[in-house]
Structure formats: C-alpha cells, structure tokens
Amino acid sequence: MKFGLYLIGSATGASGPPAAPIADPEFLAGFARHAEAVGCESLFFADHIVFPAAKQSPYPYAESGAYPWDNEHIQLPEPLALMAYLAGVTDSLRFGTAVLVLPQRHPMLLAKQLATIDILSGGRAELGIGAGWLADEFDALGCSFADRGARTDEYIDVMRELWANPVASFAGPTVAFDRVQLTAHPRQPGGIPIIVGGHSPPALRRAGRRGDAFLPAFSASQNRDRWPDMWAEVQRWAVEANRSGGCELQGFGATLDDARFLAELGATRMIYSTHDPDLASANATLDRFGDEVISRF
C-alpha cells in the first residue's frame, strides 16, 4: 500500500497555532521534499474557490452540520497552482486534490490545466473530485447547485474524451463540441487518474461507474462497520458498468492500525492529514509517521 499526505489547516477550536502556511513557497517545497525522503508518494490539497463569510449550508460530513475548519486562519490556495509549483521542486511525489469541486470548473479548461501539469511533472498528476456541498459557494460563482451531480458525471466523460483523442467530439446535456483539439495531453497513458470522493449513494455509484479510485470522506478510524458495505457497493457498480479495470479503494488514516484495516479491505493508498504550523514541526511529524507507520507497515 502507498502512503500519501493531505495538507490543510487545523480544525476549528484545535489547540496550538491554527494553520499550515501552505501558500508559503519555502514551507511547501520543504514539506514536499521531506515527504519524499520519508517514503510518502503523494500529496493532496483541498479545494474551495470562495467561502461565504456567513455560511448557510450544513456540512454533510458532521452530525452537527458545522464546518470543522477555521476560515479566519486557514489557507486554501488554488490546488492546481500548488500542483504546478511542486512539479518543479520534487522528483517523484504525485500530486492531487481531495477533493476538487468538479461542477464548479469548466471541464475543457480543467482538462487542459491538468494535462499541462501532468506534462510538466512527468506524469504525476491525479484528480480527486466531488460534486460539492456548499450551496452558498455555487450561488456566489453563478453555478447551478441542483444538477451538480449530473454535471459531475458529464464533466468526467468530457475530460476523458479530450485526454484520449487528438481530435475530440462530445454531445452531452450541458457540454457539446465537435472535432476540437486540446493540444496538450497527459503523459500518463490512461489520462489523469480520477479519484471519486464522498460516501453518499451517488458518490458510490459514480466511483464504481467512472472512478479510478474511491476515497470516502471520513477516516479509516471512523464508521468501520460501514466500510465493507460501501466498498462492496462501489464494486457492484463497477461490475454492472462492465469496467474491466475496476476501481481502487483509498482512505484517510493516521495510524498503523488504520493502515492494516485499509489493507485488509484491499486499499491501495492511505492518506494522512497534517496541519503543523511551521516547517520544523511539520517535518518532525513526517519523521514520526515514517517511523511509526510506513516503515512498520
């Protein structure tokens, strides 16, 4: 199993300094290089284009409905820009989103941005996607919230069509084009791997029918009784869609026990969340994770 990292700020109310300075180039480059050195193979970033100052939408991944991050201190720079920057300061680390709100992005532009990053990085880009939950954000961006799930499925198909064909055509409910050239194509032969995040019934269906991997939105230490059923449902959708390659399982986790739990389910990657406020403490955290989890696993 591979071990990745998720770099984001501290949760609201957490003790200590509130956020990792992930918009700082020295921190970002130093963190990524040290991650490579301790044996991590990937680094993932969150995505929100804007946040309303007073959110109205309930957060679907917490029983309270409260969003667990402190937006007064957290930094959420644009993840594709971070990926492009990191391509030039690392050698082997893969980069992705966990997750990008796909129906808020134009799929043709996003396809070209990701293809360019994949070229510059030597084939190290991945795309984690979700349909989104923050209706206020959709409203601010002028994007439809009601049909976001259908557009998410359509946008995946659009990008894969553009990546796979030098001259591409597509006819869908909201996107249509005839014989266009993207003029930049991914280095990875199968295109950019698409990781489907979430754990709602539509997310499970999307992962099985279209995803290269499935990433539940909660940690491997949470809701363990739900994991086997979720993963079985994803696999059922993959079989129904007659997908010969199937879909991989990935998961957030922090401990050796989490890693072993995920491995027993057949997972191919565990992603560890970090949010240390400076490079020295972040690198110390990476050292501990390497010693206590990666090497022992």
Secondary structure, 3 states (H helix, E strand, C coil): CEEEEEECCCECCCCCCCCCCCCCHHHHHHHHHHHHHHCCCEEEECCCCCCCCCCCCCCCCCCCCCCCECCCCCCCCCHHHHHHHHHCCCCCCEEEECCEEHHHCCHHHHHHHHHHHHHHHCCCECEEEECCCCHHHHHHHCCCCCCHHHHHHHHHHHHHHHHHCCCEEEECCCCEEEEECCCCCCCCCCCCCEEEECCCHHHHHHHHHHCCEEECCCECCCCCCCHHHHHHHHHHHHHHCCCCCCCEEEEECCCHHHHHHHHHHCCCEEEEEECCCCHHHHHHHHHHHHHHHHCCC
